[in-house]
Amino acid sequence: MSGDPLGDGVSAFRTARRGVAWALALLLAACGGARAQEDKQAQEDNPLHTATRVELDVAKVLLAQEKAWNRGDLEGYAKGYKDSPETLLLGRQVLKGYAQILEDYKHTYPTAASMGTLAFSEIEVHPLSESFAVCIGKYHLERTKKEGGGADGVFSLVLEKTGEGWKIVLDHTT
């Protein structure tokens, strides 16, 4: 026997209390997981959310590009890119530098008809920091068969916040 007449009872009580604490912790974790699942389901059922300032500012860059393209204005479209020798475009080939990117666009799309009509969709903006964001989405280019036909694809962009606003520093379009 132990020297403490309550020893076995206190020990059993402490063991039971630990068991209850573990059970309560598991219950709370399960409820928290269920709540997270409910929140996720609610987001899927209602995909609308309030856009952040970064999301809006980055989306404005794409909207301005889309409008410029559809006016046949390649110079205006290219304003979405950072005017830097380090800016990259990965498409059919790797283009390095703003000047090379703009020249390639002018060569590939010499007329408004060859440019067709551009539409971006399913745009998602993912801020990485105060200065950088990733944007993904889809594009659709409508053109006559004579001008090369329509085209669809996806893109991922890395944008940098500059003194002139958000600018594309890396464009990977397929």
Number of C-alpha atoms within 10 A of each C-alpha: 6 7 6 9 9 10 12 12 11 12 11 12 12 12 12 12 12 12 12 12 12 12 12 12 12 12 12 12 12 12 12 12 12 12 12 12 12 12 12 12 12 11 12 10 9 9 8 8 7 7 10 10 9 19 18 12 16 26 17 14 19 19 16 15 24 20 16 18 21 19 15 20 17 21 15 16 22 20 18 21 25 23 17 12 13 13 21 23 22 16 12 9 7 11 20 16 17 22 14 15 21 19 14 13 15 15 10 11 16 13 14 15 16 17 24 21 18 19 17 18 11 10 17 15 23 14 17 12 11 9 12 18 21 20 20 18 16 17 19 16 16 19 17 12 8 8 15 13 12 14 12 13 12 16 17 19 20 22 26 22 19 11 7 8 13 23 25 27 23 21 22 16 17 14
